[in-house]
Amino acid sequence: MSPLAALVVGLLLGGTVAALVLLRPRRASGGPETLGPAVAAPEAALARRLLDLMDPAVVLVGADDAVLLANPAARALGIVRGTRLVVPDLLALVHCVREGGSRRTDIGLPGDLVGSGPRMVGVHGVRLDSGTVPRPGPIALVLQDVTETRRTEAVRRDFVANVGHELKTPVGALSLLAEAIEGAADDPEAVQRFAGRITHEADRLARLVRELIDLSRLQGGEPLPELVSVDVDTVLAEALDRTRTAARAKDLEIVVGGQSGLVVRGVESQLATAVTNLLANAVAYSEGENRIAVAARARSGFAEIAVTDSGIGIPRKDRQRVFERFYRVDQSRASSTGGTGLGLAIVKHVANNHGGAVTVWSEEGLGSTFTLRIPLANSAVPAELSPERERS
């Protein structure tokens, strides 16, 4: 195989370091080390061009720690200034590779290097000499941005830990209640009371499992179904029907208004679930004979579905976190409301999957408004729908 062919194969197989070997510095007979190519000049130029086009950042560091080569991806990371590495951890890795051979590790890059926040890169350091030359040869560093990968791994670990914790509560309660019933076999009233608690915990466990399955599907466990035209009025009617019983149990009235006849592109079942979760959240955190208002309107190419309550409100520090999985503003209310901490996370993922968003406005003691924005099926809204009008 020709040197050029070997180079191209190495690059196609992800062998960046193998490609750099073809470009490694050579020692002239009896003279100092130079950066002369091991292949013909046209082939060396092609190799350099290929390295410049590669996504991984590539840096070649000489024996005196000077940077001999850095492709555009490396300079874009801000790790090279002139002929020097500006990240101490990378320089320390170069020294480790020079003394002990190949190394792989993750290194954090400060956010001020490129102004896009802290980044995490996976680095593979390799010596490009045979280990027999009097002086150590250059060191190749291949860097790949793994920020999102590591973040996803951390989220997955937290998710598994949270699921385990959340499942322990109802399962443990069911076990204790079963023991209590066994011990109170001669007391019909106690048995009835404990059986009611078992039903409550079983419902809570069933809801948690159902919402975990829903969230898994929304996060990419299953492909998103084909988006079709969905009538917003139908979505609101379905969500209202699902939450009417719970609202009546707390003497809450749900009022529906805004524009009618809006049509969005989406999955009806998912949109109904999202609005149901917003209504259920409003019901759970509202007290007394208050109203919950649901209104839809067309704005800037989106259908906006707003759910407003006059409940306890959300503290400022918690407003951006309420869409996180298992996050609850008031942990002490979790058992009384029966919430799993997944409802608003599901709303967020439904919105994202439909190319929309969900936002919240809230003031403690005044209530909250959650607004779900979903793209309209047609950006143009019929003239007769422009003025907002109440539904019958």
N, C-alpha and C positions, 0 to 999 in steps of 0.2 A: 504494500500500500504506500502511495506517495505521501510525503510530509503533509501536503495540503489536504489530501483525502483524510488522513488521520486526524488532522485538526478539525475538519468539518464534522466528522463522525463524533469526535470528542465533544464538540459544542452541542450537537443535536442530542446527545445522550446526557447532557447536563454536566459534562466533564470539563468545567471551566478551568480547573487546575491543570488537567491534562493538556489543554490548549496552551496554557501559560508555559508549560514545560518546553514547548516548541519555540517559545520566545525567550527562554531563560538566558541570562548573561553567560557569555563564554569567556574563558581565560585564554588569551593569546599566549603562544609559546614563550615562556620566560618573562612575560609581561603582566601588567595588572589586569584585573577583571574589567571587562567592558560589556556594554549592553548590545553587542552584535547579535543579530538573529541567527538561529540555527537553521533557518530555511531561507530560500531565495527571497530577495527584497520584495517582489510582487506578492509572494505568498505571505510574507510577514505583514505587509500593508493590509492584505485581506483579513488576516487574523486579528490585527488591531481594529479594523473596521467592525468585525463581528463582535469583538469584545465591547466595543462602544455601543452596539445595539442591544446588548443583553440586559435583561432586567436585574439580575443580581449585581450588586456593587463589587467591583474587583480592584484590589490595591496590591501593588508589588512593592515590597519594602527591601531596601538594600542592607548591606552589612552594617552601615553606619546609621541605620534607622531612617535614612532619607527615602522618600517616596519616589520610586523609579517610574511607576505607571499607576494611573488612576482613571478608570473609565467615567463617563458622565454620571452614571448612577451613583458612584462613590462620592463624586464632588457635590451632587445634589443633596446627599445626606449631610454635607457640611463637615465630614470627618477629616478632610484634607485641606490644609492651608499652605499654599506654596508647595514645598517639598516635605512637609512634616505632617504627621498624624497629630490631631489636636485632642484626641480622646485618650486620656491616660490608660484606661482599661484595655484599649486596643493595642497600645504600645506595650503594655505588660504582657498581653497575649503573644505578641511578636517575640518577645524575649523567651517566653515559655516554649514556644514552638522551636525557636533556634536551639534551645538546650535539650528539649526532650522529644521533638518530633511533632507529628500531626496532633491538632487539638480541635475540638468542637465545643462551643459554649454559647450561651446567650449573654448579650451585653446591652445594658441600657444606655441610650443616647439622650443627653439633656435636651429639653425642649427648645432652648435658645439657639441650637445649632442651625435649624432651618425654620424656626418660628412656627412649627405646626404641632407643638406639644411634645412631651417625652415619647420616644420610640424605643421598641425592643427589636434588636436584630440578632439573628442566629449567625454565628461566625464560624467558618471552617478555615483554620490556618494550617498551611503545609509548607515544608522546606522544599525548595526546588533544586537542591544539589543532591549528590549521591552520598554525601556524608564522608567522602574520602578526601576532599580538597582541603588544603591547609587552612583556608579562611572559610567561614560559613557563607553559603550562598544566600540568595534573596529569599524572602518569605512571601508567599501569596496568601492574601486574605480574601475570602469570598463571603460577602454579607448579603443576607436575605431578610427583608422586613417581616418580622413575625408578630408584630404588635397585635393585630386582629386575631391571629391564631391563639396566642397566649391569653388574650382577653376572653375568647370563646371558651377555652379550656377552663379558665377560672369560673366563668359563669356556669358552665356545666357542673363543675365540682360543687359550687354553691347550691345549684339547683337540686342536685342529688341529696346534699346534706339537708336542705330545707324540706324536701319531700319526705325524707326519713323522719324528720322531727314532726312534721305536720301529721303524718300517718300514725305516729306513736300515740298522739293525744286521744283520738277517738277509739283506737284499738284498745288502748289501756283502759279507757272509761268503760268500754263494753265488757271487758274482762272483770273489772271491779263490780259493775252493776249485776253481772251474772252471778257472781259470788254473793252479792247482797240478796238477790232473789232467793238463792238457795238457802241462805241463812234465815230468811223471813218467810219460809213456806207456810207457817201457821198464821201469818198476818196478811189477810187479803188486801187491805188498804196499802200496806207497804209494797206488796208485790205489784199492785197496779201502778203505784207511783214510780217504782224502779223500771217497770216495763215501759212507761211513758218516756223515761230518760233514755232507755235503750233505743226506742224508736227515734228520738231526737238525734242521738249520736250516730245511729245507722244512716239517717238521712244526711247528716253532715259528712260522713265518710263517703257516701254515694256521690254527693255533690263534688267532693274533693277529687275523687277518681274521675268523674265525668269531665271536670274542668281541666285536669291534668291531660286527659286524652285530647280535649279540644285544643289546648295550648300546644301540645306536641304536633298536632296536625298543622296548626297555623304557622309554626316555626319552621316548617319545611320537611316534617316527617312524611307528608304526602303532598303531591303536586296540587297547586291551586286549581280548582275546577274552572272551566271556561266561564269568563264573565259574560253575562247576558243582561238584557234590559230588566230592571227591577223597579217596581212601583213603590215609591217611598210610603204611600198611604197604606199599602199592604204590610210593609215592614212594621210601621207604627201600630197597626191594628193587632198584629201578631204579638208584638212585645207587650202591648197593653193587656191583652188577654192573659198572657203568662204571669203578669204581676198584679192583676186586679184583686185576687184573693188576699194576697199578703198586704196590699194597701188597705183593703176594707177591714182587715183584722186590727189595724192600727188607726182606724177612723181617718184615713188619708184619702183625699180626692185627687185624682189625676185628670188634668185638663189638657186637651189636645187642641192646638191651633196652628196658625201660620198658613203657608201656601199649600194647596193641594195639587195633585196631578204631576208632581215632580217625578222624573225617571232617572235612575242612575245606572251605571254599568257595574255589575257585581254579582255576588252569590247571595241569594235571598236568605238562606238559612244562616249564613255567617252574619249578615247585617242585622237580622232579627235577634240573634244571640247578643250582638254588641249593644243594641238599644235596650234589650231586656236587662243586660248587666248594669247599664247606666240607671235604668229605672229601679232595679232591685237595690242598687247602692243608695239611691235617693230615699227609698222607702226605709231601708235599714237605719239611716242616720237622720230621720225626721221623727218628730214627736208631736203628739196632740192632734188637733183637728186642722192641720195645715194642708196646703195645696202643693202638688207637684205639677209643674207645667212642662209640656212637651211641645216644641214648635219646630217646624221645618220651613226653610226658605232657600231660594236660589241666590247665590252670590259669587261673582267672579268665576263662573264655570263649575261651581261646586254646589252640591246640596248640603246645607248645614242643618243638622238635627241637634237642637239644644234641649237639654234636660235640666230644669231649674228646681231647686228645693229651697226651703227656708229652715233647714236643719241647723246642726251645730257648727257647720263650717270646718275649714281645714287650716291649721296654723301655717304661716308663711313658709317656715322651714321644711314643711312636709309636702308642699304642693307639687313639686317636680318629682317627688319620689312615689307618689300614690300609684303610678303606673308600673312600678317594679313588682316582680313576682313575690308574693307572700308578704309584701310590705303593708302594715296596718298603722294608721295614724294613732289609734288607741288600742293597745293590745288587750286592755282590760275589758273592752266591749266585744272582743272577738267571739267569746262563747255565747253572749246574749244575742248578737246579731246573726250568728251562724256563718259568718263570712270566712272564706278560705284565703283571702288575700290574692286571688287569681283573677277575679272578675274584671278589674280595670286593665290588667296586663293583657287579657284576651281582647278587650276593646282596642287597645293600642295595636296589637298584631293584626286584627281585622282591618283597621284603618290603613296600616302600612301595606298590607297585601292588596288593598284596593287603590293604592296610590293617593291615599288621603292622610288625615291626621286627626288627632283628638287633643283638645286643650281644656284647661280648667281655669275658672275664675272662682275665687272663694274669699270670704271674710268670716272670721270666727264670730259666731252668734247671729250672722245674717243669712248664711246658707251658701250654696255652691251652684255653679252652672258648668256642666260638661258639654262641650260642643264637638260633635262628630262631623267631619267634613269628608264627603265622598264625591268624586267627579261625576258631573251630570252626563247622561248618555249623549245629549246634544248640548253643545256650549251655548247655543242660542235658546233663550227662554221665551215661550210664547207671550205675546203682549198681554193677553188676559191674565197671565200669572204674575205679572210684574208687581201690581199692588198686592200687599199681603191681605188676605181675607180669612176670616175665621171659618173653621170647619163646622158643619152642623153636628 
